[in-house]
Amino acid sequence: MNNTERMHSGMLYYPSGDDVMTEQLRCLDKLYDFNATRPTELDKRAHMLKDMFAEIGEDCYIEPPFHANWGGHHVHFGNSVYANFNLTMVDDTHIYVGDYTMFGPNVTVATAGHPIDPELRSGAYQYNMPVHIGRNCWLGAGVVVLPGVTIGDNSVIGAGSVVTKDIPPNVVAVGNPCRVLREINERDKEYYFKDRKIDAELLESIKTAD
């Protein structure tokens, strides 16, 4: 098994091997070009993302700068995924993101880890574990998701949270380490922020006007 195969196995490997670095640098050149695009070059960005990512659906938008160890080469996006400034995908192995999920600014999703043993770590060894983020999730500003984590559909991760363990679907979770605060409930269908009520008629009129 070579380094490239070990990358996706969860085994320890040497990430600076020639068989890895040649392909990685090619991907990073594409990422550099994406981050150099102008704000008006939306079609160009969309085309570039389709070339950069393992998979990416329709109507996805990433606000540059975007950072990724492999330039998105191991990232799988569904449809209508939105990412604000400074999304960081440590995509040394695969990251899966479902439809309609949103990332606030400065979110980091990491698949890579290093041994705790200092002697092994000094040899620059690494291991990677995939991350799964479900459909219609919202990760607030500054969230960090660690290797091997799964976040269930519809869940909201509060700003600044560090997600160290799996989060179930349909919950609000916050903190460091991130813990479930509560389930998403009927009140959330009536109020969108604290005591501010959702005006369904107004929303419908705005949608119709657009």
Residue frames as a rotation matrix with the C-alpha (Angstrom) as fourth column:
MET 1
0.583 0.812 0.000 0.00
0.812 -0.583 0.000 0.00
0.000 0.000 -1.000 0.00
ASN 2
-0.408 -0.759 0.508 1.51
0.735 -0.603 -0.310 3.35
0.542 0.247 0.803 -1.03
ASN 3
-0.903 -0.027 -0.430 1.10
0.328 -0.690 -0.645 6.74
-0.279 -0.723 0.632 0.70
THR 4
-0.743 0.662 -0.103 -1.79
-0.592 -0.576 0.564 7.79
0.314 0.480 0.820 -1.53
GLU 5
-0.111 0.707 -0.698 -3.74
0.053 0.706 0.707 4.65
0.992 0.041 -0.116 -0.59
ARG 6
-0.470 -0.137 -0.872 -2.88
0.828 0.274 -0.490 5.01
0.306 -0.952 -0.015 3.09
MET 7
-0.959 0.099 0.265 -4.23
-0.137 -0.982 -0.130 8.57
0.248 -0.161 0.955 3.10
HIS 8
-0.235 0.972 0.022 -7.80
-0.820 -0.211 0.532 7.28
0.522 0.107 0.846 2.92
SER 9
-0.088 0.123 -0.988 -7.39
0.131 0.985 0.111 4.19
0.987 -0.120 -0.103 5.11
GLY 10
0.864 0.338 0.373 -7.15
-0.279 -0.295 0.914 5.83
0.419 -0.894 -0.161 8.55
MET 11
0.642 -0.711 -0.288 -3.62
0.766 0.608 0.206 4.44
0.029 -0.353 0.935 8.89
LEU 12
0.478 -0.608 -0.634 -0.52
-0.036 -0.735 0.678 6.44
-0.878 -0.301 -0.372 9.70
TYR 13
0.581 -0.346 0.737 1.33
0.814 0.225 -0.536 7.63
0.019 0.911 0.412 6.61
TYR 14
-0.334 -0.782 -0.527 3.98
0.627 -0.602 0.494 10.14
-0.703 -0.165 0.692 5.53
PRO 15
0.594 0.803 -0.050 2.22
0.498 -0.416 -0.761 13.12
-0.632 0.427 -0.647 3.89
SER 16
0.459 -0.479 -0.748 5.34
-0.581 -0.799 0.154 14.59
-0.671 0.364 -0.645 2.28
GLY 17
-0.145 -0.482 0.864 6.13
0.358 0.789 0.500 11.61
-0.922 0.382 0.058 0.09
ASP 18
-0.855 -0.299 -0.423 6.73
-0.240 -0.495 0.835 12.37
-0.459 0.816 0.352 -3.59
ASP 19
-0.792 0.587 0.167 3.69
0.535 0.537 0.652 10.35
0.293 0.606 -0.740 -4.69
VAL 20
0.125 0.837 -0.532 1.49
0.952 -0.253 -0.175 12.61
-0.281 -0.485 -0.828 -2.55
MET 21
-0.145 -0.248 -0.958 3.12
0.304 -0.933 0.195 16.01
-0.942 -0.262 0.210 -3.01
THR 22
-0.955 -0.258 0.147 3.08
0.206 -0.219 0.954 16.06
-0.214 0.941 0.262 -6.83
GLU 23
-0.366 0.903 0.224 -0.70
0.743 0.139 0.654 15.67
0.560 0.406 -0.722 -7.01
GLN 24
0.229 0.460 -0.858 -1.32
0.911 -0.412 0.023 17.94
-0.343 -0.787 -0.513 -4.03
LEU 25
-0.523 -0.507 -0.685 0.64
0.251 -0.860 0.445 20.82
-0.815 0.061 0.577 -5.54
ARG 26
-0.898 0.272 0.345 -1.32
0.339 -0.070 0.938 20.50
0.280 0.960 -0.030 -8.78
CYS 27
0.062 0.975 -0.212 -4.54
0.912 0.031 0.410 20.87
0.406 -0.219 -0.887 -6.80
LEU 28
0.120 -0.075 -0.990 -3.20
0.739 -0.659 0.139 23.83
-0.663 -0.749 -0.024 -4.84
ASP 29
-0.918 -0.397 0.006 -2.38
0.278 -0.631 0.725 25.68
-0.284 0.667 0.689 -8.07
LYS 30
-0.434 0.844 0.314 -6.09
0.561 -0.019 0.828 25.46
0.705 0.535 -0.466 -8.98
LEU 31
0.337 0.536 -0.774 -7.05
0.941 -0.214 0.262 26.77
-0.025 -0.817 -0.577 -5.54
TYR 32
-0.477 -0.603 -0.639 -4.67
0.530 -0.778 0.338 29.71
-0.701 -0.178 0.691 -5.96
ASP 33
-0.936 0.141 0.323 -6.35
0.240 -0.417 0.877 30.61
0.258 0.898 0.356 -9.26
PHE 34
-0.012 0.991 -0.132 -9.82
0.802 0.088 0.590 30.37
0.597 -0.099 -0.796 -7.70
ASN 35
0.270 0.087 -0.959 -8.88
0.862 -0.465 0.201 32.77
-0.429 -0.881 -0.200 -4.90
ALA 36
-0.720 -0.600 -0.348 -7.53
0.352 -0.749 0.562 35.23
-0.597 0.282 0.751 -7.48
THR 37
-0.411 0.633 0.657 -10.87
0.841 -0.016 0.541 35.58
0.353 0.774 -0.525 -9.27
ARG 38
-0.929 0.159 0.335 -12.80
-0.200 -0.976 -0.091 38.86
0.312 -0.151 0.938 -9.28
PRO 39
-0.683 0.713 0.161 -16.16
-0.091 0.135 -0.987 39.20
-0.725 -0.688 -0.027 -7.47
THR 40
0.080 0.749 -0.657 -17.93
-0.843 -0.302 -0.446 39.60
-0.533 0.589 0.607 -10.84
GLU 41
-0.452 -0.359 -0.817 -16.55
-0.806 0.557 0.201 36.32
0.383 0.749 -0.541 -12.21
LEU 42
-0.029 0.540 0.841 -19.28
-0.836 0.448 -0.316 34.14
-0.547 -0.713 0.439 -10.76
ASP 43
0.889 0.375 -0.262 -19.61
-0.457 0.692 -0.558 31.81
-0.028 0.616 0.787 -13.74
LYS 44
0.173 -0.919 -0.354 -15.85
-0.504 0.226 -0.834 31.34
0.846 0.323 -0.424 -13.84
ARG 45
-0.483 -0.322 0.814 -15.80
-0.875 0.156 -0.457 30.46
0.020 -0.934 -0.358 -10.14
ALA 46
0.428 0.747 0.509 -18.59
-0.708 0.627 -0.325 27.91
-0.562 -0.222 0.797 -10.54
HIS 47
0.827 -0.183 -0.531 -16.76
-0.355 0.564 -0.746 26.26
0.436 0.806 0.401 -13.44
MET 48
-0.181 -0.980 0.077 -13.49
-0.638 0.058 -0.768 26.16
0.748 -0.188 -0.636 -11.47
LEU 49
-0.222 0.151 0.963 -15.14
-0.923 0.286 -0.258 24.56
-0.314 -0.946 0.076 -8.45
LYS 50
0.829 0.559 0.036 -16.48
-0.504 0.773 -0.386 21.73
-0.243 0.302 0.922 -10.60
ASP 51
0.531 -0.728 -0.434 -12.91
-0.206 0.386 -0.899 21.05
0.822 0.567 0.055 -11.70
MET 52
-0.341 -0.743 0.575 -11.44
-0.711 -0.196 -0.676 21.41
0.615 -0.639 -0.461 -8.19
PHE 53
-0.097 0.406 0.909 -13.89
-0.942 0.256 -0.215 19.34
-0.320 -0.877 0.357 -6.12
ALA 54
-0.926 -0.094 0.366 -14.43
-0.045 0.989 0.138 15.59
-0.375 0.111 -0.920 -5.99
GLU 55
-0.341 0.882 0.324 -18.15
0.885 0.185 0.427 16.37
0.316 0.432 -0.844 -6.38
ILE 56
-0.848 0.207 -0.489 -20.12
0.098 -0.844 -0.528 19.60
-0.522 -0.495 0.695 -6.29
GLY 57
-0.163 0.903 0.398 -23.82
0.899 0.302 -0.317 20.08
-0.406 0.306 -0.861 -7.00
GLU 58
-0.135 0.237 0.962 -25.73
0.707 -0.657 0.261 22.96
0.694 0.716 -0.079 -8.55
ASP 59
0.521 0.437 0.733 -26.01
0.027 -0.867 0.498 26.49
0.853 -0.240 -0.463 -7.10
CYS 60
0.524 -0.458 -0.718 -23.10
0.849 0.206 0.487 26.16
-0.075 -0.865 0.497 -4.67
TYR 61
0.655 -0.317 0.686 -21.24
-0.002 -0.909 -0.418 29.31
0.755 0.273 -0.596 -3.65
ILE 62
0.395 -0.630 -0.668 -17.94
0.913 0.193 0.359 29.73
-0.097 -0.752 0.652 -1.83
GLU 63
0.988 -0.066 0.140 -16.80
-0.057 -0.996 -0.063 33.24
0.144 0.054 -0.988 -0.93
PRO 64
0.237 -0.965 -0.111 -13.04
0.640 0.242 -0.729 33.57
0.731 0.102 0.675 -1.43
PRO 65
-0.328 -0.823 -0.465 -10.64
-0.862 0.462 -0.210 33.21
0.388 0.331 -0.860 0.17
PHE 66
0.876 0.482 0.004 -11.17
-0.464 0.842 0.277 29.47
0.130 -0.244 0.961 0.41
HIS 67
-0.170 -0.966 0.194 -8.47
-0.984 0.154 -0.094 27.30
0.061 -0.207 -0.977 1.99
ALA 68
0.884 0.418 0.210 -8.02
-0.431 0.902 0.017 23.56
-0.182 -0.106 0.978 1.52
ASN 69
0.116 -0.904 0.411 -5.05
-0.390 0.339 0.856 21.22
-0.913 -0.259 -0.314 1.87
TRP 70
-0.582 -0.238 0.778 -5.97
0.520 0.627 0.580 19.56
-0.626 0.742 -0.241 -1.41
GLY 71
-0.936 0.139 -0.325 -7.87
-0.303 -0.786 0.538 22.46
-0.181 0.602 0.778 -2.97
GLY 72
-0.021 0.998 0.051 -11.20
-0.881 0.006 -0.474 20.67
-0.473 -0.055 0.879 -2.54
HIS 73
-0.461 -0.264 -0.847 -9.98
-0.772 0.589 0.237 17.54
0.437 0.764 -0.476 -4.35
HIS 74
-0.841 0.154 -0.518 -11.46
0.313 0.920 -0.236 15.31
0.440 -0.361 -0.822 -1.61
VAL 75
-0.776 0.612 -0.155 -14.55
-0.215 -0.486 -0.847 17.46
-0.593 -0.624 0.509 -0.88
HIS 76
-0.737 0.641 0.216 -18.07
0.592 0.456 0.665 16.35
0.328 0.617 -0.715 -1.86
PHE 77
-0.823 0.513 -0.244 -20.78
-0.292 -0.751 -0.593 19.07
-0.487 -0.417 0.768 -1.85
GLY 78
-0.261 0.846 0.464 -24.45
0.838 0.437 -0.327 18.53
-0.479 0.304 -0.823 -2.55
ASN 79
-0.122 0.329 0.936 -26.67
0.750 -0.587 0.304 21.22
0.649 0.740 -0.175 -4.09
SER 80
0.480 0.454 0.751 -27.02
0.069 -0.873 0.483 24.81
0.875 -0.180 -0.450 -2.86
VAL 81
0.394 -0.473 -0.788 -24.19
0.918 0.167 0.359 24.71
-0.038 -0.865 0.500 -0.32
TYR 82
0.720 -0.136 0.681 -23.07
0.042 -0.970 -0.239 28.18
0.693 0.201 -0.692 0.82
ALA 83
0.300 -0.696 -0.652 -19.76
0.954 0.213 0.212 29.08
-0.008 -0.685 0.728 2.46
ASN 84
1.000 0.017 -0.006 -18.79
0.018 -0.994 0.109 32.51
-0.004 -0.109 -0.994 3.76
PHE 85
0.510 -0.859 0.043 -15.23
-0.649 -0.417 -0.637 33.93
0.565 0.297 -0.770 3.89
ASN 86
-0.289 -0.881 0.374 -12.29
-0.916 0.141 -0.376 31.80
0.278 -0.451 -0.848 5.01
LEU 87
0.860 0.465 0.213 -13.81
-0.496 0.858 0.132 28.34
-0.121 -0.219 0.968 4.88
THR 88
-0.262 -0.963 -0.067 -10.94
-0.965 0.263 -0.002 25.93
0.020 0.064 -0.998 5.60
MET 89
0.880 0.472 -0.047 -11.26
-0.474 0.878 -0.058 22.32
0.013 0.074 0.997 4.48
VAL 90
-0.230 -0.933 0.276 -8.37
-0.886 0.318 0.336 20.19
-0.402 -0.167 -0.900 5.69
ASP 91
0.693 0.707 -0.141 -9.28
-0.669 0.557 -0.492 17.68
-0.269 0.435 0.859 3.00
ASP 92
-0.451 -0.891 -0.059 -6.46
-0.877 0.430 0.214 15.16
-0.165 0.149 -0.975 3.27
THR 93
-0.901 0.364 0.237 -9.26
0.415 0.882 0.223 12.61
-0.128 0.299 -0.946 3.06
HIS 94
-0.562 0.697 0.445 -12.92
0.482 -0.161 0.861 12.92
0.672 0.699 -0.245 2.16
ILE 95
-0.849 0.430 -0.305 -15.38
0.010 -0.565 -0.825 15.54
-0.528 -0.704 0.476 3.46
TYR 96
-0.621 0.723 0.303 -19.07
0.671 0.291 0.682 15.09
0.405 0.626 -0.666 2.63
VAL 97
-0.855 0.362 -0.373 -21.57
-0.064 -0.785 -0.616 17.98
-0.515 -0.502 0.694 2.86
GLY 98
-0.382 0.802 0.459 -25.30
0.845 0.505 -0.178 17.65
-0.375 0.319 -0.870 2.14
ASP 99
-0.258 0.404 0.878 -27.67
0.700 -0.548 0.458 19.90
0.666 0.732 -0.141 0.20
TYR 100
0.494 0.606 0.623 -28.51
0.203 -0.778 0.595 23.41
0.845 -0.167 -0.507 1.53
THR 101
0.476 -0.388 -0.789 -25.88
0.873 0.097 0.479 23.39
-0.109 -0.917 0.385 4.26
MET 102
0.754 -0.184 0.631 -24.38
0.028 -0.950 -0.310 26.78
0.657 0.251 -0.711 5.20
PHE 103
0.114 -0.804 -0.584 -20.99
0.980 0.186 -0.065 27.67
0.161 -0.565 0.809 6.64
GLY 104
0.964 0.123 -0.237 -20.43
0.189 -0.941 0.280 30.95
-0.188 -0.315 -0.930 8.49
PRO 105
0.606 -0.792 0.074 -17.13
-0.476 -0.436 -0.764 32.82
0.637 0.428 -0.641 8.17
ASN 106
-0.198 -0.897 0.396 -13.93
-0.905 0.011 -0.426 31.22
0.377 -0.443 -0.813 9.46
VAL 107
0.758 0.444 0.477 -15.25
-0.574 0.801 0.167 27.65
-0.308 -0.401 0.863 9.73
THR 108
-0.366 -0.882 -0.296 -12.66
-0.927 0.375 0.030 24.86
0.084 0.285 -0.955 9.76
VAL 109
0.838 0.517 0.172 -13.43
-0.520 0.854 -0.032 21.25
-0.163 -0.063 0.985 8.85
ALA 110
-0.103 -0.994 -0.030 -10.42
-0.994 0.102 0.030 19.01
-0.027 0.032 -0.999 9.55
THR 111
0.872 0.329 -0.363 -9.84
-0.364 0.931 -0.030 15.40
0.328 0.158 0.931 8.55
ALA 112
0.207 -0.915 -0.347 -6.13
0.053 0.365 -0.930 15.22
0.977 0.174 0.124 9.47
GLY 113
0.944 -0.006 0.330 -4.61
-0.329 -0.112 0.938 14.28
0.032 -0.994 -0.108 12.81
HIS 114
0.059 -0.980 -0.189 -1.16
-0.510 0.133 -0.850 13.55
0.858 0.146 -0.492 14.20
PRO 115
0.194 0.000 -0.981 -0.04
0.556 0.824 0.111 11.00
0.808 -0.567 0.160 16.83
ILE 116
0.943 0.121 0.311 0.04
-0.193 -0.562 0.804 12.12
0.272 -0.818 -0.507 20.46
ASP 117
0.652 -0.757 -0.039 3.32
0.622 0.505 0.598 10.24
-0.433 -0.414 0.801 20.92
PRO 118
0.677 -0.356 -0.644 6.04
-0.363 -0.923 0.129 12.91
-0.640 0.147 -0.754 20.47
GLU 119
-0.381 -0.889 0.255 8.53
-0.177 0.341 0.923 10.58
-0.907 0.307 -0.287 18.84
LEU 120
-0.203 0.411 0.889 6.08
0.871 0.490 -0.027 9.52
-0.447 0.769 -0.458 16.14
ARG 121
0.780 0.601 -0.176 4.92
0.483 -0.756 -0.442 13.10
-0.399 0.260 -0.879 15.69
SER 122
0.258 -0.772 -0.581 8.49
-0.364 -0.635 0.682 14.34
-0.895 0.036 -0.444 15.17
GLY 123
-0.651 -0.455 0.607 8.62
0.318 0.563 0.763 12.04
-0.689 0.690 -0.222 12.14
ALA 124
-0.692 0.429 -0.581 5.76
-0.643 -0.732 0.226 14.07
-0.328 0.530 0.782 10.59
TYR 125
-0.906 0.422 0.013 3.42
0.396 0.839 0.374 11.09
0.148 0.344 -0.927 10.46
GLN 126
-0.656 0.753 -0.052 -0.26
-0.739 -0.655 -0.156 11.75
-0.152 -0.063 0.986 9.95
TYR 127
-0.786 0.543 0.295 -3.62
0.574 0.819 0.023 9.95
-0.229 0.187 -0.955 9.79
ASN 128
-0.840 0.538 -0.077 -6.92
-0.520 -0.755 0.399 11.05
0.156 0.375 0.914 8.26
MET 129
-0.690 0.715 0.112 -10.55
0.570 0.632 -0.526 10.35
-0.447 -0.299 -0.843 9.16
PRO 130
-0.659 0.447 0.604 -13.48
0.460 -0.396 0.795 11.44
0.595 0.802 0.055 6.94
VAL 131
-0.833 0.459 -0.307 -16.07
-0.006 -0.564 -0.826 14.01
-0.553 -0.686 0.473 8.04
HIS 132
-0.569 0.744 0.351 -19.79
0.712 0.232 0.662 13.85
0.411 0.627 -0.662 7.20
ILE 133
-0.842 0.393 -0.370 -22.00
-0.096 -0.783 -0.614 16.95
-0.531 -0.482 0.697 7.49
GLY 134
-0.424 0.755 0.500 -25.65
0.722 0.615 -0.316 16.36
-0.547 0.227 -0.806 6.74
ARG 135
-0.388 0.437 0.812 -28.32
0.735 -0.385 0.559 18.09
0.557 0.813 -0.171 4.72
ASN 136
0.342 0.660 0.669 -29.57
0.223 -0.749 0.624 21.57
0.913 -0.064 -0.403 5.61
CYS 137
0.301 -0.346 -0.889 -27.12
0.952 0.053 0.302 22.17
-0.057 -0.937 0.345 8.46
TRP 138
0.730 -0.181 0.659 -25.86
-0.018 -0.969 -0.245 25.57
0.683 0.167 -0.711 9.60
LEU 139
0.232 -0.758 -0.610 -22.38
0.968 0.243 0.066 25.92
0.098 -0.605 0.790 11.07
GLY 140
0.963 0.244 -0.118 -21.94
0.263 -0.947 0.186 29.35
-0.067 -0.210 -0.975 12.68
ALA 141
0.649 -0.731 0.209 -18.91
-0.419 -0.573 -0.704 31.60
0.635 0.369 -0.679 12.52
GLY 142
-0.091 -0.874 0.477 -15.68
-0.939 -0.084 -0.332 30.10
0.330 -0.478 -0.814 13.79
VAL 143
0.785 0.388 0.483 -16.89
-0.530 0.824 0.198 26.51
-0.321 -0.412 0.853 14.17
VAL 144
-0.370 -0.881 -0.294 -14.20
-0.926 0.375 0.043 23.81
0.072 0.289 -0.955 14.14
VAL 145
0.805 0.589 0.067 -15.10
-0.588 0.808 -0.037 20.25
-0.076 -0.009 0.997 13.16
LEU 146
-0.092 -0.927 0.365 -12.53
-0.853 0.262 0.451 17.59
-0.513 -0.270 -0.815 14.06
PRO 147
-0.634 -0.262 -0.727 -11.57
-0.700 0.593 0.397 14.38
0.327 0.761 -0.560 12.18
GLY 148
-0.924 0.214 -0.315 -14.07
0.228 0.974 -0.008 11.55
0.305 -0.079 -0.949 12.01
VAL 149
-0.719 0.669 -0.188 -17.10
-0.071 -0.340 -0.938 13.61
-0.691 -0.661 0.292 13.10
THR 150
-0.646 0.657 0.389 -20.63
0.632 0.174 0.755 13.21
0.428 0.734 -0.528 11.68
ILE 151
-0.836 0.483 -0.258 -23.21
-0.224 -0.731 -0.644 16.00
-0.500 -0.481 0.720 12.00
GLY 152
-0.502 0.709 0.496 -26.80
0.721 0.660 -0.213 14.95
-0.479 0.251 -0.842 11.34
ASP 153
-0.448 0.415 0.792 -29.32
0.688 -0.405 0.602 16.56
0.571 0.814 -0.105 8.99
ASN 154
0.388 0.754 0.531 -30.85
0.393 -0.656 0.644 19.94
0.834 -0.041 -0.550 9.90
SER 155
0.479 -0.201 -0.854 -28.63
0.871 -0.012 0.492 20.53
-0.109 -0.980 0.169 12.92
VAL 156
0.740 -0.223 0.634 -27.28
-0.051 -0.959 -0.278 23.96
0.670 0.173 -0.722 13.89
ILE 157
0.207 -0.767 -0.608 -23.80
0.956 0.289 -0.039 24.33
0.206 -0.573 0.793 15.38
GLY 158
0.920 0.266 -0.287 -23.39
0.350 -0.887 0.302 27.54
-0.174 -0.378 -0.909 17.39
ALA 159
0.698 -0.658 0.283 -20.65
-0.210 -0.565 -0.798 30.04
0.685 0.498 -0.532 16.60
GLY 160
0.053 -0.833 0.551 -17.24
-0.922 -0.253 -0.294 29.23
0.384 -0.492 -0.781 18.05
SER 161
0.744 0.293 0.601 -18.07
-0.550 0.778 0.303 25.60
-0.379 -0.556 0.740 18.82
VAL 162
-0.432 -0.842 -0.321 -15.45
-0.901 0.422 0.106 22.85
0.046 0.335 -0.941 18.61
VAL 163
0.638 0.767 -0.068 -17.14
-0.770 0.638 -0.026 19.66
0.024 0.069 0.997 17.42
THR 164
-0.433 -0.873 0.223 -15.18
-0.896 0.445 0.004 16.70
-0.103 -0.198 -0.975 18.81
LYS 165
-0.801 0.249 0.544 -17.92
0.121 0.958 -0.261 14.02
-0.586 -0.143 -0.797 18.66
ASP 166
-0.749 0.559 0.356 -20.90
0.525 0.173 0.833 13.13
0.404 0.811 -0.424 16.47
ILE 167
-0.789 0.595 -0.153 -23.94
-0.392 -0.680 -0.620 15.42
-0.472 -0.429 0.770 16.62
PRO 168
-0.490 0.654 0.576 -27.39
0.651 0.714 -0.257 13.90
-0.580 0.249 -0.776 15.96
PRO 169
-0.648 0.330 0.687 -29.89
0.526 -0.458 0.716 15.33
0.551 0.825 0.123 13.46
ASN 170
0.163 0.904 0.395 -32.42
0.360 -0.427 0.829 18.07
0.919 0.007 -0.395 14.28
VAL 171
0.506 -0.037 -0.862 -30.63
0.854 -0.120 0.506 19.69
-0.122 -0.992 -0.030 17.23
VAL 172
0.718 -0.437 0.541 -28.94
-0.285 -0.894 -0.345 22.92
0.635 0.093 -0.767 18.24
ALA 173
0.671 -0.583 -0.458 -25.46
0.740 0.569 0.359 22.19
0.051 -0.580 0.813 19.62
VAL 174
0.734 -0.402 0.548 -22.95
-0.270 -0.912 -0.307 24.63
0.623 0.077 -0.778 21.08
GLY 175
0.857 -0.361 0.367 -19.75
-0.432 -0.117 0.894 24.90
-0.280 -0.925 -0.257 23.08
ASN 176
0.199 -0.881 -0.429 -16.22
-0.554 0.259 -0.791 23.61
0.808 0.395 -0.437 23.45
PRO 177
-0.978 -0.084 0.192 -16.45
0.109 0.580 0.807 20.70
-0.180 0.810 -0.558 23.37
CYS 178
-0.610 0.778 -0.150 -19.71
-0.697 -0.437 0.568 20.97
0.376 0.452 0.809 21.40
ARG 179
-0.912 0.403 0.079 -22.75
0.282 0.754 -0.593 19.48
-0.299 -0.519 -0.801 23.15
VAL 180
-0.413 0.854 0.317 -26.44
0.593 -0.012 0.805 19.26
0.691 0.521 -0.501 22.27
LEU 181
-0.972 0.148 0.185 -28.28
-0.230 -0.772 -0.593 22.24
0.055 -0.619 0.784 23.76
ARG 182
-0.237 0.948 0.211 -31.78
-0.361 0.115 -0.925 21.28
-0.902 -0.295 0.315 22.64
GLU 183
-0.418 0.235 0.878 -33.84
0.783 0.582 0.217 19.74
-0.460 0.778 -0.427 19.87
ILE 184
-0.967 0.252 -0.036 -35.21
-0.222 -0.764 0.606 21.90
0.125 0.594 0.795 17.07
ASN 185
-0.665 0.741 -0.089 -38.89
0.597 0.456 -0.660 22.31
-0.449 -0.493 -0.746 17.98
GLU 186
0.117 0.847 0.519 -42.25
0.987 -0.158 0.034 23.87
0.110 0.508 -0.854 17.09
ARG 187
0.580 0.077 -0.811 -41.24
0.387 -0.902 0.191 27.24
-0.717 -0.425 -0.553 18.55
ASP 188
-0.488 -0.859 -0.156 -38.54
0.182 -0.275 0.944 27.49
-0.854 0.432 0.290 15.89
LYS 189
-0.483 0.417 0.770 -41.31
0.870 0.126 0.478 27.52
0.102 0.900 -0.423 13.28
GLU 190
0.620 0.783 -0.045 -42.80
0.774 -0.602 0.195 30.62
0.126 -0.155 -0.980 14.96
TYR 191
0.866 -0.390 -0.313 -39.70
-0.198 -0.843 0.501 32.63
-0.459 -0.372 -0.807 15.99
TYR 192
0.790 -0.608 0.086 -36.56
0.324 0.294 -0.899 33.14
0.521 0.738 0.429 13.91
PHE 193
-0.387 -0.918 0.084 -34.48
0.368 -0.237 -0.899 35.05
0.846 -0.317 0.429 16.52
LYS 194
-0.992 0.000 -0.129 -35.23
0.125 -0.256 -0.959 35.38
-0.034 -0.967 0.253 20.24
ASP 195
-0.353 0.926 -0.134 -38.70
0.369 0.006 -0.929 37.01
-0.860 -0.378 -0.344 20.41
ARG 196
-0.500 0.136 -0.855 -38.88
-0.707 -0.634 0.313 38.00
-0.500 0.761 0.413 16.73
LYS 197
0.151 0.706 0.692 -41.79
-0.031 0.703 -0.710 36.26
-0.988 0.086 0.128 15.02
ILE 198
-0.856 -0.330 0.397 -41.71
0.328 0.248 0.912 34.84
-0.400 0.911 -0.104 11.52
ASP 199
-0.057 0.817 -0.574 -44.07
-0.486 -0.525 -0.698 36.75
-0.872 0.240 0.427 9.22
ALA 200
-0.333 -0.079 0.940 -45.02
0.496 0.833 0.245 34.08
-0.802 0.547 -0.238 6.67
GLU 201
0.688 0.665 0.290 -47.05
0.613 -0.319 -0.723 36.49
-0.388 0.675 -0.627 4.52
LEU 202
0.686 -0.515 -0.514 -44.16
-0.512 -0.844 0.161 38.95
-0.516 0.152 -0.843 4.32
LEU 203
-0.326 -0.859 0.395 -41.73
-0.279 0.487 0.828 36.21
-0.903 0.160 -0.399 3.36
GLU 204
-0.014 0.416 0.909 -44.08
0.752 0.604 -0.264 35.03
-0.659 0.680 -0.321 0.64
SER 205
0.913 0.386 -0.131 -44.44
0.234 -0.760 -0.606 38.54
-0.333 0.523 -0.784 -0.76
ILE 206
0.273 -0.904 -0.329 -40.65
-0.665 -0.424 0.615 39.01
-0.696 0.051 -0.716 -0.81
LYS 207
-0.433 -0.430 0.792 -40.23
0.161 0.828 0.537 35.69
-0.887 0.360 -0.289 -2.61
THR 208
0.391 0.689 0.610 -42.89
0.780 0.103 -0.617 36.64
-0.488 0.717 -0.497 -5.17
ALA 209
0.872 -0.087 -0.482 -41.28
-0.204 -0.959 -0.195 40.04
-0.446 0.269 -0.854 -5.75
ASP 210
-0.137 -0.990 0.031 -37.90
-0.504 0.096 0.858 38.43
-0.853 0.102 -0.513 -6.39
